Amino acid sequence: MLKFTEKLFGWCDKLLIKIGFNETIASYLGLIINLVILFVISYIIYLVFRFILVTIMAIVAKKTKTKFDDLLVSNQTAKYISHLIPLIYIYKSVPIILEDFNSWESVFGKLVGIYIILLVLWIIRTVFNALRDHLKTIPAYSDKPIDSYIQVIMIILWMIGFVAILSKLFEIEIRDLLTTFGAISAIILLIFRDTILGFVASIQVSVNDMVRIGDWITMDKFGADGDVIEINLATVKVRNFDNTTTTIPTYSLISDSFRNWRGMLNADGRRIKRHILIKSSSIRFIKEEELEDFKKIQLIKTYIEKKQADINKYNSQYNIDKTLSVNGRNLTNFGLFRKYLTNYLENYPSLNKDMILLCRHLQPTSQGIPLEIYAFTSDKRFENYEYIMSDIFDHILASVVYFDLEIFEMPSGKNGFTEA
């Protein structure tokens, strides 16, 4: 191949001198003609290899079941490889064409060599992009931060390429160049601080399984409340429920607090934990004659009958004076209301009965006594969850009056001013 190239580009000078040109003019004219021939041959080599490589890769992609080769085609890997082959031919031919032009040979050779390095890096990049897209189609890797790992690999390769370019450009040994970089490592660390932090964070996020693509996370510091759509070396992208996108620095996931809702989505139910405030002044004992009216409420009729029998037996056994309601055992409107809500929740079809389900009152406050519902919905979808919770509390608010209870509200005058 080398002898053929010498013959191909060695005839022009001699022919021009035979025609009658002096050596200087013949040398420059020969150079121009040889360069034209070189570029024409290189372009033909490019066309031939592009056709061969693209055709072969397209045929292989159609016949194989894997999607990886299809992604190589879509990323135009074969096209970039076909650029590399004529460049190598040019790089080998430059010393022969510019044999009499030493200064030009050095400059031109360096430029071609640098272009080859950049092109090789670009080809590797297309292969990694295809690999990234392929891994994202595999369920086992779809939620992993593949972008982060590929970005780290490409940064390392670009650094190696940068060192090779400097070595080629200034004709410095790579060993001496690395020694120089070691001396300025502090500056390099400062420049790539965010990249290093992002790399460490992405590894910790992956190893500790803190966040996956598709997870619903909430991070108040950055106003993020939605699904993770991308995890890369520097940032995590979250598509919020209002269809906006929030970008969070990757290292913030290990330095700041955030909430991941994956556990709730993977569980058997989504929690309802909400309370209403009951005015303490409306809580009272229930008189004997009122129980018949409360028995009309079907969900607590059996409970009242059983409880009434137990209370009467206890009060008779211990000769309790019932002229005052406070003596002995008694039913309260608040207690009946809690029992009614418990039975109501147990019969509500959209709650998971295998998980905690209770109605409780919390520590009394200056605004009243909090009556809390603690249960889990079977349907975890956001819109259905909200509908179920609203439906339950609609019923609670409407049923309070049947137990002669009152819900606390801040008093206000007609014009919005607090009454004295």
C-alpha positions in Angstrom: 0.0 0.0 0.0 2.9 2.4 0.8 4.7 1.7 -2.4 1.5 2.2 -4.4 0.9 5.6 -2.7 4.5 6.6 -3.5 4.0 5.8 -7.1 0.6 7.5 -7.2 1.9 10.8 -5.9 5.6 10.7 -7.2 5.0 11.0 -10.9 3.7 14.6 -11.0 6.9 16.5 -10.2 8.9 14.6 -12.7 6.4 15.0 -15.5 6.1 18.8 -15.0 9.9 19.1 -15.1 10.0 17.2 -18.3 7.4 19.5 -19.8 9.6 22.5 -19.1 8.7 23.9 -15.7 11.5 24.8 -13.3 11.9 22.7 -10.2 10.2 25.3 -7.8 7.1 25.8 -9.9 6.9 22.1 -10.7 7.2 21.3 -7.0 4.3 23.7 -6.0 2.1 22.6 -9.0 2.8 19.0 -8.2 1.8 19.6 -4.6 -1.6 21.1 -5.7 -2.3 18.3 -8.1 -1.3 15.7 -5.5 -3.6 17.3 -2.9 -6.5 17.3 -5.4 -5.9 13.6 -6.2 -5.6 12.8 -2.5 -8.9 14.4 -1.7 -10.7 12.9 -4.7 -9.4 9.4 -3.7 -10.3 10.0 0.0 -13.8 11.1 -1.0 -14.2 7.9 -3.2 -13.0 5.8 -0.3 -15.5 7.5 2.0 -18.4 6.9 -0.4 -17.5 3.3 -0.9 -17.1 2.5 2.8 -20.1 4.5 3.8 -22.2 2.5 1.3 -20.7 -0.8 2.5 -20.9 -0.1 6.2 -24.3 1.5 6.2 -25.8 -1.2 4.0 -24.3 -4.1 6.1 -25.4 -2.5 9.4 -28.9 -1.9 8.1 -29.2 -5.5 6.9 -27.9 -6.9 10.2 -30.3 -4.6 12.1 -33.3 -6.0 10.2 -32.3 -9.6 10.7 -31.4 -9.6 14.4 -33.9 -9.4 17.2 -31.8 -7.1 19.4 -32.5 -3.4 19.3 -28.9 -2.4 19.9 -27.9 -2.5 16.2 -31.0 -0.5 15.3 -29.9 2.1 17.7 -26.4 2.1 16.2 -28.1 2.8 12.8 -30.2 5.6 14.2 -27.1 7.1 15.9 -25.2 7.0 12.5 -22.2 5.1 13.9 -21.4 3.5 10.5 -21.4 6.9 8.8 -18.8 8.3 11.3 -16.7 5.2 10.9 -16.7 5.7 7.1 -15.3 9.2 7.8 -12.4 7.7 9.8 -11.1 5.3 7.1 -10.2 8.0 4.5 -8.8 10.2 7.3 -6.3 7.4 8.2 -5.4 7.2 4.5 -4.8 10.9 4.4 -2.7 10.8 7.5 -0.5 8.0 6.0 -0.2 9.9 2.7 0.7 13.3 4.1 4.4 12.5 4.7 4.7 11.3 1.1 3.0 14.3 -0.5 4.7 16.9 1.7 8.1 15.2 1.7 9.7 18.4 0.3 7.7 20.7 2.6 8.7 19.8 6.1 7.1 22.7 7.8 3.8 22.1 6.1 4.0 18.4 6.8 4.2 19.0 10.5 1.2 21.4 10.6 -0.9 19.4 8.2 -0.1 16.1 9.9 -1.0 17.5 13.4 -4.3 18.8 12.1 -5.3 15.5 10.6 -4.1 13.6 13.7 -6.2 15.9 15.9 -9.2 15.4 13.7 -8.8 11.6 13.9 -8.7 11.7 17.7 -11.9 13.8 17.8 -13.6 11.6 15.3 -12.7 8.4 17.3 -14.1 10.0 20.4 -17.3 10.9 18.5 -17.6 7.3 17.2 -17.3 6.0 20.8 -19.9 8.5 21.9 -22.4 7.3 19.3 -21.8 3.7 20.5 -22.4 4.6 24.1 -25.5 6.6 23.2 -26.9 3.5 21.5 -25.9 1.4 24.5 -27.7 3.9 26.8 -30.9 3.9 24.8 -30.7 0.0 24.6 -30.3 -0.4 28.4 -33.3 1.9 29.0 -35.5 -0.5 27.1 -34.5 -3.3 29.5 -36.7 -3.3 32.7 -33.8 -4.2 35.0 -31.9 -1.0 33.9 -34.8 1.3 33.0 -34.8 3.0 36.4 -31.0 3.2 36.8 -29.0 6.4 36.2 -27.3 5.1 33.0 -26.7 8.7 31.8 -24.5 9.4 34.8 -22.2 6.4 34.2 -21.9 7.1 30.4 -21.2 10.8 31.1 -18.4 9.8 33.5 -16.9 7.4 31.0 -17.1 10.1 28.2 -15.5 12.7 30.5 -12.6 10.3 31.1 -12.3 9.6 27.4 -12.4 13.3 26.5 -9.7 13.9 29.1 -7.5 11.2 27.5 -8.3 12.7 24.1 -7.4 16.2 25.3 -4.0 14.9 26.6 -3.4 13.1 23.3 -4.2 16.3 21.4 -1.9 18.4 23.5 0.8 15.7 23.1 0.3 15.7 19.4 0.1 19.5 19.0 3.2 20.4 21.1 5.1 17.1 20.5 5.4 16.4 24.3 5.7 13.0 25.8 2.4 11.9 27.4 4.3 11.0 30.6 5.7 14.6 30.9 2.3 16.0 30.2 0.7 13.9 32.9 3.4 15.1 35.3 2.4 18.6 34.5 -1.3 17.9 35.1 -0.4 16.4 38.4 1.1 19.7 39.5 -2.1 21.5 38.6 -4.5 18.9 39.9 -5.9 21.3 42.5 -7.0 23.6 39.7 -8.5 20.7 37.8 -10.4 19.5 40.9 -11.8 23.0 41.3 -12.9 23.2 37.7 -14.6 19.8 37.8 -15.9 20.1 41.3 -19.6 19.8 40.3 -18.8 16.9 38.0 -17.0 15.0 40.8 -19.7 15.7 43.3 -22.4 14.6 40.8 -20.5 11.4 40.0 -20.1 10.5 43.7 -23.8 11.3 44.3 -25.0 9.3 41.3 -23.1 6.3 42.6 -24.5 6.6 46.1 -28.0 7.2 44.7 -27.7 4.0 42.6 -26.0 1.8 45.2 -28.4 2.9 48.0 -31.4 2.8 45.6 -32.5 6.2 46.8 -34.1 7.4 43.6 -35.1 5.6 40.3 -36.4 7.0 37.1 -40.2 7.0 37.4 -40.2 7.6 41.2 -42.5 10.3 42.5 -40.4 12.6 44.7 -41.1 15.8 46.6 -38.3 18.3 47.4 -39.6 21.5 48.8 -36.3 23.3 48.6 -36.4 23.2 44.8 -40.2 23.2 44.4 -40.1 19.7 42.9 -43.2 17.5 43.2 -43.5 15.0 40.5 -42.0 12.1 38.6 -38.2 11.7 38.0 -37.7 11.5 34.2 -33.9 11.7 34.0 -30.9 11.1 36.2 -27.5 12.2 34.8 -24.1 13.2 36.1 -25.0 16.8 37.1 -28.8 17.0 37.4 -32.0 15.1 38.2 -35.0 16.2 36.1 -38.4 16.1 37.7 -41.6 16.5 35.7 -44.0 18.2 38.2 -47.7 17.5 38.2 -48.4 20.9 36.7 -46.3 19.7 33.7 -43.4 22.0 34.6 -39.9 20.6 34.9 -37.6 21.1 37.9 -33.9 20.5 37.6 -32.2 19.4 40.9 -28.4 19.1 41.3 -27.6 15.4 41.7 -25.5 15.9 44.8 -28.4 17.6 46.5 -30.1 14.2 46.8 -27.5 13.1 49.3 -26.9 16.5 51.0 -30.5 17.7 51.4 -33.8 16.0 52.5 -36.4 14.9 50.0 -39.4 12.6 50.1 -39.7 9.5 47.8 -43.2 8.2 47.4 -42.1 4.8 45.9 -42.8 3.0 49.2 -46.4 4.2 49.2 -46.9 3.3 45.5 -45.5 -0.2 46.1 -47.6 -0.7 49.2 -51.1 -2.1 49.3 -52.7 1.3 50.1 -52.3 5.0 50.2 -52.8 6.7 53.6 -55.5 9.0 54.6 -54.6 11.0 57.7 -56.8 14.0 58.2 -58.8 15.5 61.1 -61.7 17.8 61.8 -62.0 19.9 65.0 -65.0 19.3 67.2 -66.1 22.0 69.7 -65.5 20.6 73.1 -68.6 22.4 74.5 -70.8 20.3 72.2 -69.7 17.0 73.8 -72.1 15.7 76.3 -73.7 12.5 77.9 -76.6 11.0 76.2 -79.9 10.7 78.1 -81.7 7.4 78.2 -84.7 8.7 76.3 -82.4 9.9 73.5 -81.1 6.4 72.7 -84.2 5.4 70.7 -83.5 8.2 68.3 -79.9 7.1 67.9 -80.9 3.5 67.3 -82.5 4.7 64.0 -78.9 5.1 62.7 -78.4 1.6 61.3 -74.6 1.4 61.6 -74.6 1.8 65.4 -78.0 0.2 66.3 -76.5 -3.1 67.3 -73.6 -1.4 69.1 -76.0 0.8 71.1 -78.2 -2.1 72.2 -75.2 -4.2 73.3 -73.5 -1.2 75.0 -76.8 -0.1 76.7 -77.2 -3.6 78.2 -73.7 -3.7 79.5 -74.0 -0.2 81.0 -77.4 -0.9 82.7 -76.0 -4.2 84.2 -72.9 -2.4 85.6 -74.9 0.5 87.0 -77.4 -1.8 88.6 -74.7 -4.1 90.0 -73.0 -1.2 91.8 -76.2 0.8 92.7 -75.2 3.8 90.7 -77.3 7.0 91.3 -78.4 8.0 87.9 -80.1 11.3 88.9 -76.8 12.8 87.7 -75.5 11.6 84.3 -71.9 11.9 85.4 -72.3 9.0 87.8 -71.5 5.5 86.6 -71.0 4.5 83.0 -72.6 6.5 80.2 -72.6 6.9 76.5 -71.5 10.2 75.0 -72.5 11.7 71.6 -68.8 12.0 70.8 -68.1 8.3 71.5 -71.1 7.2 69.4 -70.0 9.4 66.6 -66.5 7.8 66.7 -68.1 4.4 66.7 -70.4 5.4 63.8 -67.4 6.6 61.7 -65.4 3.5 62.5 -68.3 1.3 61.2 -68.8 3.6 58.2 -65.1 3.3 57.3 -65.2 -0.5 57.7 -68.1 -0.6 55.2 -66.6 1.9 52.8 -65.7 -0.1 49.6 -62.6 1.8 48.5 -60.6 1.3 51.7 -58.1 -1.5 52.3 -59.5 -3.4 55.3 -56.2 -5.4 55.7 -54.3 -2.2 56.8 -54.8 0.1 59.7 -58.3 1.6 59.9 -59.3 3.7 62.8 -61.1 6.9 64.0 -59.4 8.6 67.0 -59.3 11.9 68.8 -56.0 13.6 69.4 -54.7 15.9 72.1 -57.3 18.7 72.7 -56.3 22.1 71.4 -57.5 25.7 71.9 -59.6 25.3 68.8 -61.3 22.1 69.9 -60.7 18.3 69.9 -59.2 16.9 66.7 -61.1 13.9 65.4 -58.7 12.1 63.0 -59.4 9.5 60.3 -56.5 7.1 59.8 -57.0 4.6 57.0 -55.6 3.5 53.6 -57.3 3.6 50.2 -57.0 0.6 47.9 -56.7 2.9 44.9 -53.4 4.8 45.0 -53.9 6.9 41.9 -53.8 10.6 42.7 -57.2 11.7 41.3 -59.1 8.6 42.7 -57.4 9.0 46.1 -58.5 12.6 46.4 -62.0 11.7 45.4 -62.3 8.9 48.0 -60.9 11.2 50.7 -63.2 14.0 49.8 -66.2 11.7 49.7 -65.4 10.3 53.2 -65.1 13.8 54.7 -68.2 15.1 52.9 -70.1 12.4 54.8 -68.4 13.1 58.1 -69.1 16.8 57.9 -72.8 16.2 57.0 -73.3 13.6 59.7 -71.9 15.6 62.6 -75.3 17.3 63.3 -77.1 14.0 63.8 -75.0 13.5 67.0 -75.6 17.0 68.2 -71.9 17.9 67.8 -70.4 21.1 66.3 -67.4 21.7 64.2 -65.1 24.5 65.2 -64.9 27.6 63.0 -63.3 30.9 63.6 -66.2 33.4 64.4 -66.4 36.4 62.0 -68.7 39.3 61.6 -70.7 40.3 58.5 -67.8 42.4 57.1 -65.1 39.8 57.9 -64.1 41.3 61.3 -63.9 39.1 64.3 -66.8 39.6 66.7 -66.1 40.7 70.2 
